[in-house]
Amino acid sequence: MNTMKTVFLLTLLTVLLVFAGRIFGGTGGMAIALVLAVVMNVSAYWFGDKIALSMAKARPVTETEAPELFRIVRDLAHRAQLPMPRVYVIEQAAPNAFATGRDPDHAVVAVTAGILEVVSERELRAVLAHELGHVGNRDTLVMAIVASVAGAISMLAQMAQWSMIFGGRGDDDEGVNPIAMLVGIIVLPIAAMFVQLAISRSREFGADDSGAALSGDPLALASALRKLDAYSKRVPLAVNPGVAHLFVVQPLIPHGMGSLFATHPPVEARVARLEKIAGAVLG
């Protein structure tokens, strides 16, 4: 169900991109939109992991530095029949973790220093299983593509905005409606953002399912999510919003209407889902 939802939303995002090109640039704008998307997707494919790790201020660690962390990751990767990912640490007290990389052969698992102090080994194992679930499900590549397409739509809107300000387009431009263009500048980037957030939330549920199956301990993941969510309210993770969607729990706490812009499903919903899985296993 999550995969079908993701495919539908990716298709919708692509349609929004082509529609944006049509509104902002007429027939030629559609071609420009597709070329822009290709360029941004290629960049995300090859450099997305490096950009994410840099934005998160993560550093690589060796097995000598973190033997227990390597042991858990290696065992889970073996169970999932995945290559051993590179391991990074973020020197922050807020407990959290994320995975990135364009495919399993180039995967990276990053954890904060805080999570190594806060969770039990059982909970850490469950969290890392969740992250390897993202790797196995190719979520890291999907989200890089989603961010690229959404970014292309926002870029087109900004280009159209400056074009209108400086009179680069007029009523005589073929296929371009100034009113539709103005509406598109406002509405399309917002629509793209909501689609991007919906895909992010869907992939979190999928990784929870995969992680629970890989670790064989859905209640440990539920316990870890509760703990990380509680700590995130007291010890916020100072991180660039551009990588917030990658983490196992949302590092930027939404308030009020801001919950509409949450990159993750509510922790309560994720915990209830995991408890249901655990009940089915025990039953």
Secondary structure, DSSP 8 states (H G I E B T S, - for coil): -HHHHHHHHHHHHHHHHHHHHHHHHHHHHHHHHHHHHHHHHHHHHHHHHHHHHHHHTEEE--TTT-HHHHHHHHHHHHHTT----EEEEE--SS--EEEE-SSGGG-EEEEEHHHHHHS-HHHHHHHHHHHHHHHHTTHHHHHHHHHHHHHHHHHHHHHHHHHHHTT---TTSTT--HHHHHHHHHHHHHHHHHHHHHHHHHHHHHHHHHHHHHHT-HHHHHHHHHHHHHHHHHS-----GGGGGGBSS-SS---GGGGGG-SS--HHHHHHHHHHHHHHHH-
